[in-house]
Amino acid sequence: MSLVVVVEDDDKIAAPLVRTLEREGHTVERFAEGRPAVQRLGGPDGAVVDLLLLDLGLPDMDGLDVCRHVREAGYVGGIIILTARDGELDRVVGLDQGADDYLAKPFALAELLARTRALLRRSPYRPDTTPTTPQDGDPSAASTPDPRPPSVATARTGLRVDGDARRVWVGDSEITPTSKEFDVLAMLDVRRGAVVSREDLISEVWDENWFGSTKTLDTTVGRLRQKLEEARAPARITTVRGVGFRLEDAPGA
């Protein structure tokens, strides 16, 4: 079952939230401050965390800084921000820092659970790090096979999106999109070269429970573009104004 980290300093909110998540079958770790959460998710064991529920009004540091620090440390699981700040600017800033969803207080537990389930269904691939010891005489012991199947997209552009493993490569280098970034890229990759409408992306990636601003999609695409550019991917996401987005090979690719 999934491991959920809750960062909330208000016991009256945290206690029923933790109980509800545990009744749903999740393992829950709760922190009342931001710095211990950054250490937990930014450390070597952070990859085992599937979802972070993050309050912004923490006593030791701003929740937006927590979000930014854990993303910079390589955490790719889902992040839902829980906050009394309901202004659109705060939502956009939170999404810019790497959050996947935003829920204003007071919120209904049923809605939070629906959004939690939506994110966990799209939780990123976590590689199995359990070492294996080859047996004597095992012909496979001589070499470790590459888990990546061949792809037309790899040969054509050097960008490959593996939907089953939820992994993305540019050439031989792997990039680590967040859960929502991967879902957007995967939808665009399936229809590479064609336009995918904003409505289709929002309804598919953010599920039927999403009622937030469409700027969420723009922010996610912006972060994804930056990661592709930093990895020097020979493909780009272009905006078709008033319609949607298209993933296409860069000129000369």
Helices and strands as residue ranges (DSSP letters): E 3-7, H 11-23, E 27-31, H 34-42, G 46-48, E 51-55, H 63-72, E 78-83, H 88-96, E 101-104, H 109-121, G 139-142, H 152-157, E 159-162, E 167-170, E 173-175, H 179-190, E 195-197, H 198-205, H 215-230, E 235-240, E 244-249
